[in-house]
Amino acid sequence: MDDILRLIHELNVPLPVRVCIATDGSLTHLLEVFFGDEVRVEAVEQEVIKADEKIATLLNMEKGGLVNWRRVLLVVKNQPLVSALSLSVLDRMPPMLRRDI
């Protein structure tokens, strides 16, 4: 077991929470399985920003490159369950997707 999985396993939280923390797939799908209902993704904030040093390093890109910064809530039965932040490098997006941002 790697160090990250060991730390997650040692958290004093219920198993479903540990599964959500550890997933590298669709958290939305897991929440639908857990709650037996559709998950709504509600955009809270979204803006295109220039990558600072920290973001550029995290995303393996040039500092100053354009990034779509987006915060959403995952909501089931009108109950917010997760606040999620995504960072997407605009230059890596297909042109049609980039135009929609």
C-alpha positions in Angstrom: 0.0 0.0 0.0 1.4 3.4 -0.9 1.7 6.3 1.5 -1.3 8.2 0.3 -3.6 5.1 0.5 -2.2 4.4 4.0 -3.0 8.0 5.1 -6.5 7.8 3.6 -7.1 4.4 5.3 -6.0 5.9 8.7 -8.5 8.8 8.5 -11.2 8.6 11.1 -14.1 8.9 8.6 -16.7 6.5 7.3 -15.8 4.1 4.5 -17.8 5.9 1.8 -15.9 9.2 2.6 -12.6 7.4 2.3 -13.7 5.9 -1.1 -14.6 9.4 -2.3 -11.3 10.8 -1.2 -9.3 8.0 -2.9 -11.1 7.8 -6.2 -9.3 8.7 -9.4 -12.5 8.2 -11.4 -15.9 9.8 -11.4 -16.8 11.1 -8.0 -20.2 12.0 -9.5 -20.9 8.4 -10.4 -19.8 7.2 -7.0 -22.2 9.6 -5.3 -25.0 8.5 -7.5 -24.3 4.9 -6.4 -24.1 5.8 -2.7 -27.3 8.0 -2.7 -29.4 6.2 -5.4 -30.2 9.5 -7.1 -28.9 11.9 -9.7 -26.1 14.3 -8.9 -26.4 17.8 -10.1 -23.3 19.8 -10.9 -23.9 23.4 -10.0 -21.2 25.9 -11.2 -20.4 28.4 -8.4 -17.6 30.3 -10.0 -15.7 30.1 -13.3 -13.1 32.4 -14.8 -10.1 32.2 -17.1 -6.9 33.0 -15.3 -3.2 33.2 -16.0 -1.3 30.4 -14.3 1.0 31.6 -11.5 4.1 29.6 -10.6 2.2 27.2 -8.3 -0.5 26.4 -10.9 2.0 26.2 -13.7 4.0 23.6 -11.8 0.9 21.6 -10.8 -0.4 21.5 -14.4 3.1 21.1 -16.0 2.6 24.2 -18.1 4.2 27.6 -18.8 3.7 30.3 -16.2 1.2 32.9 -17.6 -0.6 30.3 -19.7 -4.4 30.4 -19.7 -6.3 28.2 -17.3 -10.0 27.7 -16.8 -10.6 27.9 -13.0 -13.9 26.5 -12.0 -15.6 25.7 -8.7 -18.7 23.6 -8.6 -21.0 22.0 -6.0 -22.1 18.3 -6.3 -25.7 18.3 -5.1 -28.0 15.3 -4.4 -31.6 15.9 -3.4 -31.0 19.6 -2.9 -28.2 18.8 -0.4 -24.7 20.1 -1.4 -22.2 17.2 -0.8 -19.0 18.2 -2.3 -17.3 21.5 -3.3 -14.8 20.8 -6.1 -12.2 22.9 -7.9 -11.0 22.1 -11.4 -8.1 23.7 -13.3 -8.0 23.1 -17.0 -5.3 24.3 -19.4 -7.1 26.0 -22.3 -4.4 25.1 -24.8 -5.0 21.4 -24.2 -8.8 21.7 -24.8 -10.4 20.9 -28.2 -11.2 24.2 -30.0 -15.0 23.7 -29.8 -14.8 23.3 -26.0 -12.5 26.3 -25.6 -15.0 28.5 -27.5 -17.7 27.6 -25.0 -15.7 28.9 -22.1 
